Amino acid sequence: MISMLVVFPVFLFVPGFLIIRKSSLPEPFKLVFSINLSGLLIYLCSFIFYILRFGLRSYFITLLSLVIAVFSVRKELIKFFSQPSIKIPVKHYIFFLLWLLMLSMTIKHFSGGKWSGDWEEHYQRSLFFKDFWPINTVFIGDWLLPARPPLYNILSAFFMEPAGDSFAYYQLISVLLNSLVFFGAYAILMCFMEETDDYRTCLSVTILTVLFCLNPSIIQNITYPWTKSLTNFFILSSFAFSFLAIRKKENNLHMASYGNMGIALITHYSSGPYLLGLCLIDFSRILKKRLTIKAIVHRGLVLLLIMSSWFSFSLIHYGIKGTVGTNSTVAETSKLSLKDNVEKVYKNIVSSFVPYFIHYRIRWSLVHKIGFLRDYTFFAYQANILFMIGSTAWVAVLWSLISKLRKRFDEDVLIISVLSFILITAIAVHGTYDKYGVAHICLQPVAVLCVTFVAYNMIDYNIFLKIIIIIGVFIDAMFGVFSHFIIQNYGCNNAMPKTSDNQTIFMPNILDGINDKISRGYTFLSDTEYASFIVFVLILSSAFIAYSIYKMYHQMFCTKAG
């Protein structure tokens, strides 16, 4: 575990940093783009190693090369990480990561609402690339490989090479990969900053960290071992570079934006609506004669080159039907008529914006209140876009949007229009109607963007809005974070039949997942030896990082006062 925490930043920062360290990018964006590029390079190398069947050798060859590279640029690295604009996000990220690891150490099973099976499917997909499973493997009895894009699983397989097939190790890798969404939010936060102010930046990042730590949707999606949060990182990075390019009037930064969107698409297909949103921004600039068709072609080529790394492999081995037809959205939508699809979209819009408990009658008598309360809040925080932002934080977002629309700045109107387009499109692409809502499918990046927006504006909000947000954060933490992990810590040492007693805590489909864990001998982080000691070390480490952040504040305050 400790070794992975050490080598992970080497793999997912150094390769990209070596390429762009001399660039003129602002330091915060250089940090984020280094991670973006490193993820892409490790993915491409790992995919090639998989095709050539290199196996474990590839990991150590890559590690040795990067250690040599780190030694050669050690002075530049020390200088880079000593800057306040880099120390601020890195220290806060470490604190956030330690919090995530502490929560992960409590999980004895993955549960919540109707979520079941995805954690095991992505574990199998990672083993597919690590152990060279047969090309026609059907995962958890339902899906062929092309049903999901592979970047997350290829990266997981690469990092699992030295540790074998341990699920606990995979769980750790998943948390590390998904936690990178923090840096995507940081990039967006820096786009909001019109002037460089280390004190305000540090305060905003601290607020962002607190909101991240206590936001149920963000925490649940990072600690659940699947691809959504890593996808969110690349989507947020894409829009951050797009906004930066427009502000600085540098067309080359748009290449980074489309490159990140391409990486997002080979991580999860839910990125599709955001690609359309990015294209809509460029289309508006073409109409204003601020962008040429030639520039659009260059961006499209970057996007297609990245995506071709996956689709060329899939088309060769599975054909057009296997590549396109196995996707759940395509398969489900094709079964409905035009009228049924329109009706489905309308109903999903309503269920995704209007909380479940308002438009659907709840039958308390059928389910025990402990299990019901967790699943009830889980549906709200995952499937409803307003609760996904925060039970009261969305009020602040709405207030700010109305204020901006009144001022009628062209840039603000464009951003709000693009977000509205993404909201509708992201809901429309879901294949079936869900009475609970479908915000968790494609709208997570919008929620993270809104949380970041609240973190930036929190300093300027009036006392009334601040109190509302703080009360909401407390409610979210109690009913969406702590209750969720208490239930996930519920013992499951023996097989659990679908009896009425067990169904007072879990939905029936969750019991299948618990029994899969037991019957297949999966070892979670909470099951590992010395788990309690590791949690104690994580708590001490968190306290040390918190003190380090406090010292940084103290130093900045003294400098400002002086």
Secondary structure, DSSP 8 states (H G I E B T S, - for coil): -HHHHHHHHHHTTHHHHHHHTTS-S-HHHHHHHHHHHHHHHHHHHHHHHHHHT-THHHHHHHHHHHHHHHHHTHHHHHHHHTSHHHHHHHHHHHHHHHHHHHHHTT-SS--STT--SHHHHHHHHHHHHHTT--TT--BTTTB-GGGS-SHHHHHHHHHHGGGTT-HHHHHHHHHHHHTTHHHHHHHHHHHH-SS--HHHHHHHHHHHHHHHHT-HHHHHHHHSSSSHHHHHHHHHHHHHHHHHHHHHT-THHHHHHHHHHHHHHTT-GGGHHHHHHHHHHHHHHHHTT-S-HHHHHHHHHHHHHHHHHHHHHHHHHHHHHHHHTTSHHHHHHTTS-HHHHHHHHHHHHHHHHS-HHHHS---GGGS-HHHHHHHHHHHHHHH-HHHHH-TTHHHHHHHHHHHHHHHT-HHHHHHHHHHHHHHHHHHHT-SS--TT--HHHH-HHHHHHHHHHHHHHTTTS-HHHHHHHHHHHHHHIIIIIIHHHHHHTS--SS-----TTGGGTS-HHHHHHHHHHHHHT---GGGSTTHHHHHHHHHHHHHHHHHHHHHHHHHHHHHHH-
